[in-house]
Amino acid sequence: MTCDNNGTRNFSRRKFIAVSSGLGVAGLAGCTQSNSGGDSTAEPTEGSDGGSGSTTDGGSDGGSGSLSGDINIAGSSTVFPLATAMAERFQSQHEGVDISLQSTGSGGGFANYFCTGQTDFNNASRPIKPEEKQQCSENDIEMIELKVATDALTVVVNNNNDWIGDGLTVEQLKEIWSADSPPETWADVNPDWPDEPLELYGPSEASGTFDYFIEAIIGEDGPGHRQDYSPTEQDRTIIQGVQGSDYAMGYLGFAYFSENQDAVQAVPVENDSGNYVEPSLATALSGEYNPLARPLFTYPKKAALQENHIAEFARFWLENSTDRSIVADEVGYVPLSDDEQSTMMSRVEEVAGAN
């Protein structure tokens, strides 16, 4: 397993050493891509039909290793750890399959890789946008949408922050992060808070987390996201930035916070019932953690699902999407329900058929 300078994680079974199923998100996050625009210069694997470069020498038969071919995946940094966990397990059973994973951001993956035909899957932490569907359509790329988990988007502050109290309201978050006359100090938000500059860290515009935060907090018809913050596609950079400054704030997916709970603290957010709720798997599943609980997706290309090894990987991912030990305990997201899993699997079977 290797990582290139662009954040590509290549899982070659020829070089693959099976890892413990308990590998945490901290290790998985180590190869996320730093290019905030999602415009990676990494070269995808060359091959027919969108870069899969695949050949098959038989179908799957319960992990015999009879599958072979390449699978190229880009997209969301939030979904990246979950995709990594699934890819490692799949390759441990199928030594002929090589999986290349890139963390480019949801939008960066669609625009620069998936809709240009270079990848087989695009991971996303929000639904595909109409303009992305149009770009794909112009390039004869058809896809299906598969929900793979639920996340609790998490607002974090420094451990020395003792002035927020019960938490923040949606209106306070909107004020802090909005482009409309954004506050410069904590005291600008609340005069009882320190008269110290706000130091802000968050995902870049290529990220689905960025898009979802605008939708849930600022409003899609609102003034937009403030630009005077430190954007990144590396979630560990957000953690490090907030950890390093008493007056910092950031937001990111729950999985990365769950692996760094000693480094920063999560902020309870007021929900639609007027209660301040901390992000957790339980509150995301119950619906209490609103409006920041959100679905996570992967989008396989229909043509790619006609290839045995790619269809089998999609099935494998969904088969394990209800597994709490992987999705919740290892990665830090809410697994699918049995009904959700059945619905998603039917979408794959409608396209893959007998493959």
Sequence and secondary structure as in RCSB ss.txt:
>XXXX:A:sequence
MTCDNNGTRNFSRRKFIAVSSGLGVAGLAGCTQSNSGGDSTAEPTEGSDGGSGSTTDGGSDGGSGSLSGDINIAG
SSTVFPLATAMAERFQSQHEGVDISLQSTGSGGGFANYFCTGQTDFNNASRPIKPEEKQQCSENDIEMIELKVAT
DALTVVVNNNNDWIGDGLTVEQLKEIWSADSPPETWADVNPDWPDEPLELYGPSEASGTFDYFIEAIIGEDGPGH
RQDYSPTEQDRTIIQGVQGSDYAMGYLGFAYFSENQDAVQAVPVENDSGNYVEPSLATALSGEYNPLARPLFTYP
KKAALQENHIAEFARFWLENSTDRSIVADEVGYVPLSDDEQSTMMSRVEEVAGAN
>XXXX:A:secstr
 EE TTSEEEE TTT     TT  HHHHGGG    TT          HHHHT    SS   SS S  EEEEEEEE
 TTTHHHHHHHHHHHHHH TEEEEEEE   HHHHIIIIITTT  SEEEESS   HHHHHHHHHTT  B  EEEEE
EE EEEE TT  SSTT B HHHHHHHHBSSS  SBHHHH TTS S B EEEEE TT HHHHHHIIIII TTSS B
 SSSEEES HHHHHHHHHT TTEEEEE HHHHHT TTTSEE  EE TTS EE   HHHHHHT STTTEEEEEEEE
BTTGGGSHHHHHHHHHHHHTTT HIIIIIII SB   HHHHHHHHHHHHHHHTT 
